[in-house]
Amino acid sequence: MKRALAYIVFFATVLWSCQENERSNSEYLEYATKIANWLKAQEVIKPEGKIWRSSDEQDSAPVFNAGLYNGSAGVVLFYLELYHQTESEDYLMEAMAGADYMLVALPDSLDQTSPPGLYVGVSGLGYTLGEVYRVTKDQKYLRGVEKVVKLLDEGKDITDPGHNWGSNTDIVSGNTGIGLFLLYAHDKLGIENSMELAVGVGNDLIAHSRDTIGGKKWLMDPSFPRYMPNFSHGTAGTAFFLASLYEYTNDEAHKLAALQGGNHLLSISNEGGLVYHHDPDTTGLIYYGWCHGPPGTNRLYTKLARLDANQKWDETIIKTNNTILKTNLLDREPNGFWNNLGQCCGSAGVADYFLSQYIVTKDENYYEQVQLMTNDIIEHLTEEGNGVKWVHAEHRSRPDLLQAQTGFAQGASGIGLYFLKLHAFSNNTNLLIHLPDSPF
């Protein structure tokens, strides 16, 4: 009788767990569809296609841009992934309408109003158009990517031994991000000349590196007064590109420079493995997001662990992960974690990173962090009609500037892509969207 009762309790528990998992799995997709509902209210229909407001501010003139960081490219990628997971043609039509507008928004030449970068600039448009082409096979989108590569080729500055698009080296708007797009264009689309251009970027970056403590470093721009060593604007991102380039070229110079960048970062990290936000004036400031914290910098260490047998890269990843687990980010007390829920600086970026870590390691502590940050995202949503948005502060130094943005890095599209990643993981299905700067 006791054994029978035990079986009843066991199977009831299993049934409850299955129902709970099913509810949770569908809940992630439900949030994504509610994000799509809110984005629908932010769209503006043009003769050429669609573009989305960068934010829903009602007290000022709407701001529009097509870029990946906080513009329509992020919205298009979100709709593509939502189509991939639901097979709803409506979402594909939204993505294609956004891509159609991008085609006419592409400039005829690069200038200050048409920058070349990945997150800010035409390289991000090229990547997004490439993803739309890979889904639709419509040649006009491929021609759009080819136009971006042509623009980059025609707009490059020749140096010895490589080339660049100005002195900015970073992931967001500089040469490193452009190089990652070019690798994507070569690998996924086979676009002529893109690998040659990417090699030129790598050679130029090596030529403009600076010998420093532990190895090499790269400044975001020699004219910028601060050195920011982490992923979005510094050495970690540049070394990540060089390591990625080595995977195609097998050029030991590219591998060596990447390792030298990683060694420099290890030499300036604190006891918990974290690297400061910038110097010379605030080397004690630690961030926790993709931009200046472990979710970004550990992308480099992940890449280096695949190229180099030294265990220090994996050991550093574990150390930094444990440091975050011991830090109560949700009290918003740490200077480098504030009222931000986005992919770049906030909860979505941390949650996305730890989900990737859990998928690789199956460490339950990592999944607990995923759940913690996911709950934080959900608790801070704002319902509007039949949709949801997130009103938060993009900048740590401007906590009173609160906005609900639409784009990838700071807005609902990036958070939506995270929910779709959760949904895919929960249902053991594949993601469509993999950004060029991700090793996961």
C-alpha positions as CSV (number, residue, x, y, z in Angstrom):
1,M,0.0,0.0,0.0
2,K,2.8,2.4,0.9
3,R,4.7,1.5,-2.3
4,A,1.5,2.1,-4.3
5,L,1.0,5.4,-2.6
6,A,4.6,6.3,-3.3
7,Y,4.1,5.5,-7.0
8,I,1.0,7.7,-7.1
9,V,2.9,10.6,-5.5
10,F,5.8,10.1,-7.9
11,F,3.6,10.1,-11.1
12,A,1.6,13.0,-9.8
13,T,4.8,14.9,-9.4
14,V,6.1,14.0,-12.8
15,L,2.7,15.0,-14.3
16,W,2.8,18.3,-12.5
17,S,6.4,18.9,-13.7
18,C,5.4,18.2,-17.3
19,Q,2.5,20.5,-17.1
20,E,4.7,23.2,-15.5
21,N,7.3,22.8,-18.2
22,E,4.6,22.9,-20.9
23,R,3.2,26.1,-19.4
24,S,6.7,27.7,-19.1
25,N,7.6,26.7,-22.7
26,S,4.5,28.2,-24.1
27,E,4.8,31.2,-21.9
28,Y,8.1,32.2,-23.5
29,L,6.5,32.2,-26.9
30,E,3.5,34.1,-25.5
31,Y,5.8,36.9,-24.4
32,A,7.4,37.0,-27.8
33,T,4.1,37.3,-29.5
34,K,3.1,40.1,-27.2
35,I,6.3,41.9,-28.0
36,A,5.3,41.5,-31.7
37,N,2.0,43.1,-30.9
38,W,3.6,46.1,-29.3
39,L,6.1,46.4,-32.1
40,K,3.2,46.5,-34.6
41,A,2.0,49.7,-32.9
42,Q,5.5,51.2,-33.4
43,E,5.7,50.6,-37.2
44,V,5.4,53.2,-39.9
45,I,4.5,52.0,-43.3
46,K,6.4,53.6,-46.2
47,P,6.0,53.1,-49.9
48,E,9.2,51.2,-49.8
49,G,8.4,49.0,-46.8
50,K,8.4,49.4,-43.1
51,I,10.5,51.1,-40.4
52,W,9.9,51.2,-36.7
53,R,10.2,54.0,-34.2
54,S,13.4,53.6,-32.1
55,S,11.3,54.3,-29.0
56,D,7.6,55.0,-28.2
57,E,8.2,58.4,-26.8
58,Q,5.0,60.5,-27.3
59,D,6.3,63.9,-26.2
60,S,8.8,64.3,-29.0
61,A,9.2,63.8,-32.7
62,P,9.6,60.1,-33.5
63,V,13.2,58.9,-34.1
64,F,13.9,56.3,-36.8
65,N,17.0,54.5,-37.8
66,A,17.6,51.2,-39.6
67,G,20.6,50.0,-37.6
68,L,21.1,46.9,-35.6
69,Y,21.8,48.5,-32.2
70,N,18.6,50.4,-31.6
71,G,16.9,50.5,-35.0
72,S,14.8,48.4,-37.4
73,A,17.4,45.8,-38.2
74,G,16.9,44.3,-34.7
75,V,13.2,44.2,-35.2
76,V,13.6,42.4,-38.5
77,L,15.8,39.8,-36.9
78,F,13.3,39.3,-34.1
79,Y,10.5,38.8,-36.6
80,L,12.6,36.3,-38.6
81,E,13.2,34.2,-35.5
82,L,9.5,34.4,-34.5
83,Y,8.6,33.2,-38.0
84,H,11.2,30.4,-37.7
85,Q,9.6,29.1,-34.5
86,T,5.9,29.6,-35.3
87,E,5.9,29.3,-39.2
88,S,3.4,32.1,-39.2
89,E,3.7,33.9,-42.6
90,D,2.6,37.1,-41.0
91,Y,5.8,37.4,-39.1
92,L,7.8,36.7,-42.3
93,M,6.0,39.4,-44.1
94,E,6.9,41.9,-41.3
95,A,10.6,40.9,-41.6
96,M,10.5,41.3,-45.4
97,A,8.8,44.7,-45.2
98,G,11.5,45.9,-42.9
99,A,14.2,44.5,-45.2
100,D,12.6,46.1,-48.2
101,Y,12.9,49.5,-46.5
102,M,16.6,48.8,-45.7
103,L,17.3,48.1,-49.4
104,V,16.3,51.6,-50.3
105,A,18.0,53.1,-47.2
106,L,21.4,51.8,-48.3
107,P,23.5,54.7,-49.4
108,D,25.5,55.1,-52.5
109,S,28.7,55.9,-50.6
110,L,29.9,55.9,-47.0
111,D,30.0,59.2,-45.1
112,Q,29.2,60.5,-41.6
113,T,25.5,60.0,-42.1
114,S,26.1,56.5,-43.5
115,P,28.7,54.8,-41.2
116,P,30.1,51.4,-42.0
117,G,29.8,49.6,-38.6
118,L,28.1,46.4,-37.5
119,Y,25.8,47.6,-34.7
120,V,25.8,51.2,-36.0
121,G,26.1,51.3,-39.8
122,V,25.6,49.5,-43.1
123,S,27.4,46.3,-42.0
124,G,24.5,45.6,-39.7
125,L,22.1,46.2,-42.5
126,G,24.1,43.8,-44.6
127,Y,24.0,41.1,-42.0
128,T,20.2,41.5,-41.5
129,L,19.6,41.5,-45.3
130,G,21.7,38.3,-45.5
131,E,19.6,36.6,-42.9
132,V,16.4,37.6,-44.7
133,Y,17.9,36.2,-47.9
134,R,18.9,32.9,-46.2
135,V,15.2,32.4,-45.3
136,T,13.5,33.7,-48.4
137,K,16.1,33.0,-51.1
138,D,14.9,36.2,-52.7
139,Q,17.9,37.5,-54.8
140,K,17.1,41.2,-54.1
141,Y,18.2,40.7,-50.5
142,L,21.4,39.0,-51.6
143,R,22.1,41.9,-54.0
144,G,21.6,44.2,-51.0
145,V,24.4,42.4,-49.1
146,E,26.6,42.5,-52.2
147,K,26.0,46.3,-52.3
148,V,27.2,46.6,-48.7
149,V,30.4,44.7,-49.4
150,K,30.9,46.9,-52.5
151,L,30.4,50.0,-50.4
152,L,33.0,48.8,-47.9
153,D,35.5,48.0,-50.6
154,E,35.1,51.4,-52.2
155,G,35.2,53.2,-48.9
156,K,38.2,51.6,-47.3
157,D,41.4,53.4,-46.4
158,I,44.5,51.6,-47.5
159,T,47.3,51.3,-45.0
160,D,50.4,49.2,-44.8
161,P,49.8,46.2,-44.5
162,G,46.0,46.3,-44.3
163,H,43.0,48.6,-44.5
164,N,40.3,50.2,-42.3
165,W,37.4,52.6,-42.3
166,G,38.8,55.2,-40.0
167,S,40.5,54.9,-36.6
168,N,37.6,53.4,-34.7
169,T,38.5,49.7,-34.0
170,D,35.5,48.5,-32.0
171,I,32.7,46.0,-32.4
172,V,29.8,48.5,-32.3
173,S,30.8,51.0,-35.0
174,G,34.4,50.3,-36.0
175,N,36.6,48.0,-38.0
176,T,36.3,44.9,-35.8
177,G,32.6,44.7,-36.2
178,I,32.9,45.3,-40.0
179,G,35.4,42.5,-40.1
180,L,32.9,40.1,-38.4
181,F,30.3,41.0,-41.0
182,L,32.8,40.3,-43.8
183,L,33.5,36.9,-42.3
184,Y,29.7,36.3,-42.2
185,A,29.4,37.4,-45.9
186,H,32.1,35.0,-46.9
187,D,31.0,32.0,-44.8
188,K,27.2,32.1,-45.1
189,L,26.8,33.8,-48.5
190,G,30.1,33.2,-50.4
191,I,30.2,36.9,-51.4
192,E,33.3,37.6,-53.6
193,N,36.0,39.7,-52.1
194,S,34.6,39.6,-48.5
195,M,37.4,37.4,-47.2
196,E,40.1,39.5,-48.8
197,L,38.6,42.5,-47.1
198,A,38.4,40.7,-43.7
199,V,42.1,39.7,-43.9
200,G,42.9,43.4,-44.6
201,V,41.0,44.4,-41.5
202,G,43.0,41.8,-39.4
203,N,46.3,42.9,-40.7
204,D,45.5,46.6,-40.1
205,L,44.4,45.8,-36.5
206,I,47.7,44.0,-35.8
207,A,49.7,46.9,-37.2
208,H,47.9,49.3,-35.0
209,S,48.0,47.3,-31.8
210,R,49.9,48.5,-28.8
211,D,52.3,46.5,-26.7
212,T,51.3,46.6,-23.1
213,I,51.2,44.7,-19.8
214,G,50.7,41.0,-20.5
215,G,50.4,41.3,-24.3
216,K,48.6,43.6,-26.7
217,K,45.7,46.1,-26.5
218,W,43.6,48.0,-28.9
219,L,42.1,51.5,-28.2
220,M,38.7,52.2,-29.4
221,D,40.1,55.3,-31.0
222,P,43.5,57.0,-30.4
223,S,41.7,60.3,-30.0
224,F,39.4,58.9,-27.3
225,P,40.7,59.8,-23.8
226,R,39.8,56.5,-22.1
227,Y,40.9,52.9,-22.7
228,M,38.0,50.5,-22.5
229,P,39.3,46.9,-22.6
230,N,36.2,44.8,-22.8
231,F,34.1,43.5,-25.6
232,S,32.0,46.3,-27.2
233,H,34.7,48.9,-27.4
234,G,38.0,47.3,-26.6
235,T,40.6,44.6,-26.7
236,A,38.3,41.7,-26.0
237,G,36.2,42.4,-29.1
238,T,39.2,43.0,-31.4
239,A,41.0,39.9,-30.2
240,F,37.7,37.9,-30.8
241,F,37.7,39.0,-34.4
242,L,41.3,38.1,-34.9
243,A,40.7,34.6,-33.4
244,S,37.7,34.2,-35.7
245,L,39.8,35.3,-38.6
246,Y,42.4,32.7,-37.8
247,E,39.8,30.0,-38.1
248,Y,39.6,30.8,-41.8
249,T,43.2,31.9,-42.6
250,N,45.3,29.6,-40.3
251,D,47.6,32.6,-40.2
252,E,49.7,32.3,-37.0
253,A,49.9,36.1,-36.8
254,H,46.2,36.4,-36.4
255,K,46.2,33.7,-33.7
256,L,49.2,35.2,-31.8
257,A,47.6,38.6,-31.7
258,A,44.3,37.2,-30.4
259,L,46.2,35.3,-27.7
260,Q,48.2,38.4,-26.8
261,G,45.0,40.3,-26.4
262,G,43.6,37.6,-24.1
263,N,46.8,37.5,-22.0
264,H,46.6,41.3,-21.5
265,L,43.0,41.0,-20.3
266,L,44.0,38.3,-17.8
267,S,46.8,40.4,-16.5
268,I,44.5,43.3,-15.6
269,S,41.6,41.3,-14.3
270,N,40.7,41.4,-10.6
271,E,40.6,38.4,-8.2
272,G,37.2,37.4,-9.5
273,G,38.4,37.4,-13.1
274,L,36.6,40.6,-14.1
275,V,38.1,43.4,-16.1
276,Y,37.4,47.1,-15.2
277,H,35.2,49.3,-17.4
278,H,37.9,51.8,-18.3
279,D,41.0,53.6,-17.2
280,P,42.7,55.8,-16.2
281,D,40.2,57.3,-13.8
282,T,37.8,54.5,-12.7
283,T,39.6,51.2,-12.9
284,G,37.4,50.0,-10.0
285,L,34.2,50.3,-12.0
286,I,33.0,46.8,-13.0
287,Y,30.2,46.2,-15.5
288,Y,28.3,42.9,-15.8
289,G,26.7,43.0,-19.2
290,W,27.7,42.2,-22.8
291,C,29.2,45.6,-23.5
292,H,31.8,45.8,-20.7
293,G,31.4,42.6,-18.6
294,P,31.9,38.8,-18.7
295,P,28.9,38.0,-21.0
296,G,30.9,39.8,-23.7
297,T,34.6,39.3,-22.6
298,N,34.0,35.6,-22.1
299,R,33.1,35.3,-25.7
300,L,36.8,35.9,-26.4
301,Y,37.9,33.4,-23.8
302,T,35.5,30.9,-25.3
303,K,37.0,31.4,-28.7
304,L,40.6,31.2,-27.4
305,A,39.8,28.0,-25.5
306,R,39.1,26.4,-28.9
307,L,42.3,27.6,-30.4
308,D,44.7,27.1,-27.5
309,A,45.2,24.1,-25.3
310,N,46.0,26.2,-22.2
311,Q,43.3,25.6,-19.5
312,K,43.5,29.1,-18.3
313,W,40.8,30.3,-20.7
314,D,38.2,27.8,-19.4
315,E,39.3,28.4,-15.8
316,T,38.8,32.1,-16.2
317,I,35.3,31.6,-17.6
318,I,34.4,29.5,-14.6
319,K,35.9,32.0,-12.2
320,T,34.0,34.9,-13.7
321,N,30.8,33.0,-13.8
322,N,31.2,32.2,-10.1
323,T,31.9,35.8,-9.4
324,I,28.6,36.8,-11.0
325,L,26.7,34.1,-9.2
326,K,28.0,35.5,-5.9
327,T,26.9,39.0,-6.8
328,N,23.4,40.0,-6.2
329,L,22.8,41.9,-9.4
330,L,19.1,42.4,-8.7
331,D,19.6,44.8,-5.8
332,R,20.9,47.2,-8.5
333,E,23.6,48.3,-6.0
334,P,26.6,47.4,-8.1
335,N,27.7,50.4,-10.1
336,G,27.8,48.4,-13.2
337,F,24.3,47.0,-13.1
338,W,21.4,49.4,-13.1
339,N,17.7,49.7,-14.3
340,N,18.4,48.0,-17.6
341,L,16.7,44.9,-18.9
342,G,18.3,44.8,-22.4
343,Q,20.8,42.7,-24.3
344,C,23.7,45.1,-24.2
345,C,23.9,46.2,-20.6
346,G,21.1,44.4,-18.6
347,S,19.2,41.4,-17.5
348,A,18.5,39.9,-21.0
349,G,22.2,39.9,-21.9
350,V,23.2,38.2,-18.6
351,A,20.3,35.7,-18.9
352,D,21.2,34.9,-22.5
353,Y,24.8,34.4,-21.6
354,F,24.1,32.0,-18.7
355,L,21.6,30.0,-20.9
356,S,24.5,29.5,-23.3
357,Q,26.7,28.4,-20.5
358,Y,24.1,26.0,-19.1
359,I,23.6,24.4,-22.6
360,V,27.3,23.7,-22.7
361,T,28.0,22.7,-19.1
362,K,24.7,21.5,-17.7
363,D,25.7,23.3,-14.5
364,E,22.4,23.8,-12.5
365,N,23.8,26.9,-10.9
366,Y,23.9,28.6,-14.3
367,Y,20.3,27.6,-14.9
368,E,19.3,29.1,-11.6
369,Q,20.9,32.4,-12.8
370,V,18.9,32.1,-16.0
371,Q,15.7,31.8,-14.0
372,L,16.6,34.6,-11.7
373,M,17.3,37.0,-14.6
374,T,14.3,35.9,-16.6
375,N,12.0,36.5,-13.7
376,D,13.5,40.0,-13.4
377,I,12.7,40.7,-17.0
378,I,9.1,39.5,-16.6
379,E,8.6,41.5,-13.4
380,H,9.7,44.7,-15.1
381,L,7.5,44.5,-18.2
382,T,4.8,47.0,-18.9
383,E,1.6,45.9,-20.6
384,E,0.2,48.1,-23.3
385,G,-2.9,47.0,-25.1
386,N,-2.3,43.5,-26.2
387,G,1.4,43.9,-26.1
388,V,4.4,44.3,-23.7
389,K,7.4,46.6,-23.6
390,W,10.2,47.5,-21.2
391,V,10.7,51.1,-19.9
392,H,14.3,51.3,-18.6
393,A,17.4,53.4,-18.5
394,E,19.9,52.8,-21.4
395,H,22.7,54.7,-19.6
396,R,24.1,54.1,-16.1
397,S,25.0,57.8,-15.8
398,R,21.5,58.9,-16.9
399,P,19.2,56.9,-14.7
400,D,16.3,59.3,-15.1
401,L,16.2,59.0,-18.9
402,L,13.7,56.2,-19.2
403,Q,12.5,54.8,-22.6
404,A,10.8,51.9,-24.1
405,Q,12.9,51.0,-27.1
406,T,12.2,48.7,-30.0
407,G,15.6,47.6,-31.2
408,F,18.0,44.8,-30.4
409,A,20.6,46.1,-27.9
410,Q,18.3,48.2,-25.7
411,G,14.8,47.3,-26.6
412,A,12.0,44.8,-26.9
413,S,13.4,43.0,-30.0
414,G,16.5,41.9,-28.2
415,I,14.5,40.8,-25.2
416,G,12.1,39.0,-27.6
417,L,15.0,37.2,-29.2
418,Y,16.1,36.0,-25.7
419,F,12.6,34.7,-25.0
420,L,12.7,32.9,-28.3
421,K,16.0,31.4,-27.4
422,L,14.4,30.1,-24.2
423,H,11.5,28.7,-26.1
424,A,13.8,26.9,-28.6
425,F,15.9,25.5,-25.7
426,S,12.8,24.3,-23.8
427,N,11.5,22.6,-26.9
428,N,14.9,21.2,-28.1
429,T,14.8,23.0,-31.4
430,N,17.3,25.1,-33.2
431,L,17.7,28.9,-33.4
432,L,17.8,30.6,-36.7
433,I,19.6,33.9,-35.6
434,H,23.2,33.7,-34.6
435,L,24.9,37.2,-34.5
436,P,28.3,37.5,-36.0
437,D,30.0,38.3,-32.7
438,S,28.7,35.2,-30.8
439,P,30.7,32.0,-30.4
440,F,27.7,30.1,-28.8
